[in-house]
């Protein structure tokens, strides 16, 4: 079995310098920008200053359910929580608060109750544990969460677009409630 070589920092810098030379020679051959605009510097781009890697606070976090009502499950779905608003008037704007496991728990509760097809939402009560599956995360477990629906004293009316893009009025009578279960 051949030994596995590691890619060192020095080798990376040599490869990066070689890449810089290739890019600059390509620009010279293809013409690049033969007449630079007035005031623009004729500097060569330096790619050695580029770096990358995982962000400290990701814009999107993914979670999956690993335990439901005390039983381990294999495919618990994937719940994507974004730092950006994806619908409505605030589409494209950032949320004030970063995505949390509680947001994913609320989303998972809605999915469970929808799958149960219960006529009375107040009877939908589940206990579940989430695991973060975001790329680069530590795969930490969150929970167990206890989820249920609470009936609102006064129903909330909202105007939303349906699947065809037509504006309709929806009435919400219940709100999903998720809290950490007592151990």
C-alpha positions in Angstrom: 0.0 0.0 0.0 1.6 3.3 -1.0 2.2 5.9 1.7 0.0 9.0 1.7 1.8 12.3 1.2 0.6 15.4 2.9 0.2 18.6 1.0 2.4 21.1 2.8 2.1 24.9 3.1 5.3 25.4 1.1 4.0 23.2 -1.8 0.7 25.2 -1.7 2.6 28.5 -2.0 4.7 27.1 -4.9 1.6 26.0 -6.7 -0.1 29.3 -6.1 2.9 31.2 -7.5 2.8 29.0 -10.6 -0.9 29.7 -11.0 -0.3 33.4 -10.8 2.3 33.2 -13.6 -0.1 31.2 -15.8 -2.9 33.7 -15.2 -0.7 36.7 -16.0 0.7 35.0 -19.2 -2.8 34.2 -20.3 -3.9 37.8 -19.9 -0.9 39.0 -21.9 -1.6 36.5 -24.7 -5.3 37.2 -25.0 -4.9 40.9 -24.8 -6.4 41.3 -21.4 -6.8 45.0 -21.0 -4.3 46.6 -23.5 -5.2 50.2 -22.7 -5.7 50.7 -19.0 -8.1 53.5 -18.1 -6.7 56.7 -16.8 -5.8 56.4 -13.1 -6.0 52.6 -13.1 -2.8 50.9 -11.9 -1.2 48.3 -14.2 -0.7 46.0 -11.2 -0.6 42.2 -11.4 -3.2 40.4 -9.3 -1.8 38.6 -6.3 -3.7 35.5 -5.4 -1.4 34.6 -2.5 -3.4 36.8 -0.2 -6.6 34.8 -0.7 -7.7 32.4 1.9 -10.9 30.6 2.7 -12.6 28.1 5.0 -15.6 27.8 7.2 -17.4 30.9 8.5 -17.6 31.4 12.2 -21.4 31.9 11.9 -22.9 30.1 9.0 -25.8 31.7 7.0 -27.5 28.4 6.7 -27.7 25.6 9.3 -29.1 22.1 8.6 -30.6 19.8 11.2 -32.1 16.3 11.2 -34.2 14.4 13.7 -32.5 11.4 15.3 -34.9 10.4 18.0 -38.7 10.7 18.0 -40.8 9.8 21.1 -37.9 7.9 22.6 -37.2 5.8 19.5 -34.1 6.3 17.3 -35.0 6.9 13.6 -32.7 6.8 10.5 -34.2 9.3 8.1 -35.6 12.1 10.2 -35.7 14.7 7.4 -33.6 17.7 6.8 -34.6 21.1 8.2 -32.8 24.0 6.7 -32.7 27.2 8.7 -31.4 30.3 6.8 -30.1 33.6 8.1 -31.9 35.3 5.2 -35.6 35.8 4.7 -36.7 33.8 1.7 -40.3 35.0 1.3 -42.6 38.0 1.8 -41.9 41.7 1.9 -38.5 41.2 3.6 -37.1 38.7 1.0 -33.4 38.9 0.8 -32.9 40.8 4.1 -31.0 39.3 7.0 -32.8 38.2 10.2 -31.9 40.0 13.4 -31.1 36.7 15.1 -29.0 33.9 13.7 -30.5 30.5 12.9 -31.0 28.4 16.0 -31.8 24.8 16.8 -35.1 26.0 18.2 -36.1 27.3 14.8 -35.4 23.9 13.3 -37.4 22.2 16.1 -40.4 24.4 15.4 -40.2 23.5 11.7 -39.9 19.8 12.5 -42.9 19.9 14.8 -45.0 21.4 12.0 -43.9 18.6 9.7 -44.6 15.8 12.2 -48.2 17.1 12.9 -48.9 17.5 9.2 -47.8 13.9 8.6 -50.0 12.6 11.5 -53.0 14.2 9.8 -54.6 14.9 13.1 -58.0 16.7 13.0 -57.3 18.4 16.3 -53.9 20.1 16.4 -53.9 20.4 20.2 -53.6 16.5 20.4 -50.3 16.5 18.4 -47.6 16.2 21.0 -44.1 14.8 20.3 -40.7 14.6 21.9 -37.7 14.6 19.7 -33.9 15.2 19.5 -32.2 17.1 16.7 -28.7 16.7 15.4 -26.9 19.4 13.4 -25.7 18.2 10.0 -24.3 21.4 8.6 -21.1 20.8 6.7 -18.1 21.5 9.0 -20.2 21.4 12.2 -19.4 19.1 15.1 -22.7 17.1 14.7 -23.9 18.2 18.1 -27.2 16.8 19.5 -29.8 19.3 20.6 -32.8 18.5 22.8 -34.8 16.6 23.7 -37.6 19.0 22.7 -41.2 18.7 23.6 -43.5 20.1 20.9 -47.2 20.9 20.9 -49.7 23.3 19.3 -51.3 26.0 21.3 -54.7 27.4 20.3 -54.6 31.2 19.8 -57.2 33.2 21.7 -57.7 35.4 18.7 -57.1 33.9 15.2 -54.5 35.7 13.0 -55.4 36.6 9.4 -52.6 36.9 6.9 -52.5 37.6 3.1 -50.2 35.1 1.4 -49.6 33.9 -2.1 -50.9 30.4 -3.0 -49.1 27.9 -5.3 -50.5 29.6 -8.4 -49.2 33.0 -7.2 -52.7 34.4 -6.3 -53.1 36.4 -3.1 -55.4 34.6 -0.6 -56.3 35.3 3.0 -55.3 32.6 5.5 -56.5 32.2 9.1 -54.1 30.8 11.6 -55.7 29.4 14.8 -52.8 27.5 16.3 -49.2 28.2 17.0 -46.4 25.6 17.3 -44.7 25.7 20.7 -41.3 24.0 21.2 -39.5 23.8 24.5 -36.7 21.8 26.0 -38.1 18.6 27.7 -37.4 18.1 31.3 -35.1 15.1 31.8 
